[in-house]
Amino acid sequence: MKLLQTFFLSIILSSSFIAQEIELKPQFPSQQEKTTEISLVILGNVQDAGFPHIACQKDCCTALFENPDKSRKVVSLGILDPLNDKKYLFEATPDITSQLKLFKNYASENSKEVPDGIFLTHAHIGHYTGLMYFGKEAMNASNIPVYAMPKMKVFLESNGPWSQLMVNKNILIHELNHKKELVLSKDLKVIPFLVPHRDEYSETVGYKILGPNKKALFIPDIDKWEKWDTDIIKEIADVDYAFLDATFYDGAEINNRDISEIPHPFIIESMKRFSGLSSEEKNKIYFIHFNHTNPALDPESSQTKIILQKGFHIARINETFQL
């Protein structure tokens, strides 16, 4: 009898553990879960080099080399326009293969595998190198529209292997201009704007995405807020969602690097700058673009709890926002 009781108790405990484990894992959409509204989907929230990070020997990466986490993807947004059966990608990341498959699950059943347009922010590896998968060695795509600023356009046109994508007509580059609105449909518009960053090969932009009812701000990469000639507080006031650079939580993460070489705004600096905002304004802010060392990537970390307690959010893969 005791043996039977022990057996059933182990089953109950095992079931409870499995249920908790399932609850903690990110829930990905089934092919049946569709949106009928213009929406923004988080397809990744990690910094350029991904997670686990190449050659990383720290605790943050060790387990992920053995058991990869499919929720740890490089920063990217997807915009769905169901009424026009269109979808747009912001950033072409090294994780683009799995991100496009995930993105397709939100679109109509007959939706194409590739997006109807890709918007690039700048020429750092996590933001444009996914374009390589549209080339001859991989998909050999046909004239995928890619939207880029003038210097970014010249960089792609003038350097291989990216130039080959244009020669072979795998992609077709459309030039963007600072603060010039691009109309994608009557209910969907995009405005690029320049931001200060390490511009070795191209300028860097953020985007304002305007839906029929709501607006979103997307700034995955920027130098310190005080280096920008625009007031970020006013920009937040003008939108409903603000997805902002959160590469590092604080300086402790990069004690082996020269901080002047990577002058992103620390999360603690951004929270201090935004501390005077109303709870309604703070509620708009979603931190995104986390370095692999950033403890806020861990939903259970004390840093995550501090961010949430102060009224801000952390952008997580698979979250959806109606525009």
C-alpha positions in Angstrom: 0.0 0.0 0.0 2.8 2.4 0.9 4.5 1.5 -2.4 1.3 2.5 -4.3 1.0 5.8 -2.3 4.6 6.6 -3.1 4.0 5.8 -6.8 1.0 8.1 -7.1 2.6 10.8 -5.1 5.6 10.8 -7.5 3.2 11.1 -10.4 1.4 14.1 -8.9 4.6 15.8 -8.0 6.0 15.1 -11.5 2.8 16.5 -13.1 3.0 19.6 -11.0 6.6 20.2 -12.0 5.9 19.7 -15.7 2.9 22.1 -15.5 5.1 24.7 -13.8 7.8 24.2 -16.4 5.4 24.6 -19.3 3.9 27.8 -17.7 7.4 29.3 -17.5 8.3 28.6 -21.2 7.3 31.2 -23.8 4.1 30.2 -25.6 4.5 30.3 -29.4 1.5 30.7 -31.6 -0.2 27.8 -33.4 -0.9 28.1 -37.1 -4.6 28.7 -36.2 -3.9 31.8 -34.0 -4.4 34.7 -36.3 -4.8 38.4 -35.8 -7.3 40.5 -37.8 -5.9 43.9 -36.7 -2.7 45.7 -37.7 -0.3 44.5 -35.1 3.3 44.5 -33.9 5.0 41.3 -32.9 8.2 40.9 -30.9 10.4 38.4 -32.8 13.6 38.9 -30.8 15.0 41.0 -27.9 18.7 40.1 -27.8 21.8 42.1 -28.8 23.5 41.5 -32.2 25.6 38.5 -31.4 22.8 36.5 -29.9 22.4 34.3 -26.9 24.4 32.2 -26.1 27.2 34.5 -27.1 30.2 33.3 -29.2 33.1 32.1 -26.9 31.2 33.0 -23.8 32.3 31.1 -20.7 30.1 32.8 -18.2 27.2 31.2 -16.4 24.7 33.1 -18.4 25.6 31.1 -21.5 26.9 27.8 -20.3 23.6 26.0 -20.0 22.3 27.5 -23.3 25.1 25.9 -25.3 23.8 22.5 -24.1 20.1 23.4 -24.2 19.3 26.3 -26.6 16.3 28.5 -25.7 14.2 29.3 -28.8 13.0 32.5 -27.1 16.5 34.0 -27.2 16.6 35.7 -30.6 18.3 38.8 -31.9 16.2 42.0 -31.8 13.5 42.2 -34.5 9.9 43.4 -34.9 7.2 42.1 -37.2 4.3 44.3 -38.4 1.2 42.6 -39.7 -1.4 44.3 -42.0 -4.0 41.6 -42.3 -6.5 43.7 -44.3 -4.0 44.1 -47.1 -2.4 40.7 -46.5 1.0 42.2 -45.9 3.7 41.8 -43.4 6.9 43.7 -42.7 10.1 42.9 -40.8 12.2 45.4 -38.9 15.8 44.2 -38.9 17.3 41.3 -40.8 19.0 39.4 -38.0 21.2 36.3 -38.0 18.1 34.6 -36.6 16.0 35.5 -39.5 15.3 31.9 -40.6 13.4 31.0 -37.4 12.0 34.4 -37.0 10.3 34.4 -40.4 8.8 31.0 -39.6 7.5 32.3 -36.3 6.2 35.4 -38.0 4.3 33.4 -40.6 2.2 31.8 -37.9 0.6 35.1 -37.2 -0.3 35.8 -40.8 -3.0 34.4 -43.1 -2.8 30.7 -44.1 -1.7 31.7 -47.7 0.9 34.2 -46.5 4.3 34.0 -48.2 7.3 32.9 -46.2 9.1 36.1 -46.9 8.0 39.6 -45.8 6.6 42.3 -48.1 9.4 44.6 -46.9 12.3 44.7 -44.6 13.4 47.9 -42.7 17.0 48.2 -41.6 18.3 50.5 -38.8 22.1 50.3 -39.5 25.1 48.3 -40.5 25.9 46.4 -37.4 25.9 42.6 -37.6 22.6 41.9 -35.8 20.6 44.3 -37.9 21.3 43.4 -41.5 23.4 40.3 -42.0 20.2 38.1 -42.2 19.9 39.4 -45.7 22.5 36.8 -46.7 19.8 34.1 -46.5 18.0 35.6 -49.5 21.0 35.0 -51.7 21.9 32.3 -54.2 23.4 30.0 -51.7 20.1 29.9 -49.7 16.6 31.0 -50.7 17.6 32.8 -54.0 14.7 35.2 -53.4 13.2 37.6 -55.9 13.2 41.3 -55.4 12.3 41.5 -51.7 11.9 45.2 -50.9 14.5 46.4 -48.4 14.2 49.9 -46.9 17.4 51.6 -46.0 18.9 55.1 -45.4 21.2 56.6 -48.1 24.5 55.6 -46.5 23.2 52.1 -45.7 22.0 51.8 -49.3 25.4 52.7 -50.7 27.1 50.3 -48.2 25.0 47.4 -49.4 25.5 48.3 -53.1 29.2 48.8 -52.8 30.3 45.8 -50.8 30.1 42.1 -51.3 28.4 39.8 -50.7 25.5 42.2 -50.2 26.0 43.8 -53.7 25.5 40.4 -55.2 22.0 40.3 -53.7 21.2 43.3 -55.9 23.0 42.1 -59.0 21.0 38.8 -58.8 17.8 40.8 -57.9 17.3 38.9 -54.7 16.5 42.2 -53.0 15.5 45.6 -54.2 16.6 48.5 -52.1 14.3 51.5 -51.5 15.9 54.6 -50.1 14.6 56.2 -46.9 15.2 59.8 -45.7 15.3 61.3 -42.3 11.8 62.1 -41.0 10.2 61.5 -44.4 7.0 59.5 -43.9 6.6 56.3 -46.0 3.0 55.2 -46.6 2.6 51.4 -46.8 -1.2 51.6 -46.8 -3.9 54.0 -45.7 -3.6 52.6 -42.2 0.1 51.9 -41.9 2.9 54.4 -42.1 6.6 54.4 -41.2 8.9 57.4 -40.3 12.7 56.9 -40.0 14.7 59.3 -37.9 18.5 59.6 -37.3 19.9 58.8 -33.9 23.6 59.0 -32.7 25.5 55.7 -32.7 28.7 54.2 -33.9 28.3 54.8 -37.6 31.3 53.1 -39.1 29.5 52.0 -42.3 26.1 53.7 -42.2 23.9 56.1 -40.4 21.7 54.7 -37.6 18.0 55.2 -37.4 15.0 54.5 -35.2 11.5 54.2 -36.5 8.1 55.6 -35.7 5.4 53.1 -36.8 1.9 54.5 -37.2 -1.1 52.2 -37.3 -4.8 53.2 -37.6 -5.2 53.6 -33.9 -1.8 53.5 -32.1 1.9 54.5 -32.7 5.1 52.7 -31.7 8.6 54.0 -31.3 11.5 51.6 -32.1 15.0 52.6 -31.0 17.1 49.4 -30.6 20.5 51.1 -30.7 21.4 54.6 -29.6 24.2 56.3 -27.7 23.5 58.0 -24.4 20.2 59.9 -24.5 22.0 63.3 -23.9 23.9 62.8 -27.2 20.6 63.0 -29.1 19.4 66.4 -30.3 15.8 65.2 -29.7 14.0 65.0 -26.3 13.2 61.3 -25.7 10.5 62.3 -23.2 8.6 64.1 -25.9 9.0 61.2 -28.3 7.5 58.8 -25.7 4.6 61.2 -25.2 3.8 61.1 -28.9 3.4 57.3 -29.1 1.6 54.4 -27.4 4.5 52.0 -27.2 8.2 52.8 -26.9 10.7 49.9 -27.6 14.0 51.3 -26.3 17.7 50.3 -26.2 18.4 48.3 -23.1 21.8 46.7 -24.1 23.2 46.9 -20.6 21.6 47.0 -17.2 24.5 48.9 -15.6 28.3 49.2 -15.9 29.1 46.2 -13.8 28.4 43.9 -16.9 31.2 45.4 -18.9 34.0 45.8 -16.4 36.4 44.2 -19.0 35.6 46.7 -21.8 36.1 50.4 -22.3 32.7 51.9 -21.7 33.4 54.8 -24.1 33.5 52.3 -27.0 30.0 51.1 -26.3 28.1 54.1 -25.0 24.5 52.7 -24.9 22.2 54.1 -22.2 22.2 51.8 -19.2 18.8 50.6 -18.1 19.5 52.2 -14.7 20.2 55.6 -16.5 17.1 55.3 -18.6 14.9 54.5 -15.5 16.4 57.6 -13.7 15.7 59.8 -16.7 12.1 58.5 -16.9 11.5 58.5 -13.2 9.5 61.7 -13.3 7.0 60.4 -15.9 3.5 59.5 -14.9 2.6 55.8 -14.5 0.7 56.0 -17.8 3.8 57.2 -19.6 6.1 54.7 -17.9 3.7 52.0 -19.0 4.5 52.7 -22.6 8.2 51.8 -22.2 9.4 48.3 -23.2 13.1 47.7 -22.9 14.6 45.7 -25.8 18.0 44.8 -27.3 19.7 43.1 -24.3 23.3 42.0 -24.2 23.8 38.3 -23.2 25.2 39.5 -19.9 22.1 41.6 -19.1 20.4 40.0 -16.0 17.1 41.5 -17.1 16.9 38.8 -19.8 16.1 36.4 -16.9 12.4 36.8 -15.9 13.3 35.8 -12.3 16.2 38.2 -11.8 16.2 40.9 -9.2 16.9 43.4 -12.0 13.8 42.3 -13.8 11.7 42.8 -10.7 13.2 46.3 -10.2 12.3 47.3 -13.8 8.7 46.0 -13.4 8.3 47.5 -9.9 9.3 50.9 -11.3 6.5 50.7 -13.8 8.4 49.7 -17.0 8.3 46.6 -19.2 10.7 44.2 -20.8 9.9 43.2 -24.4 9.7 39.4 -24.7 9.5 37.3 -27.8 6.0 36.5 -29.0 4.3 39.6 -27.4 1.8 41.2 -29.7 0.6 44.8 -29.7 -2.3 46.2 -31.7 -1.6 49.3 -33.7 
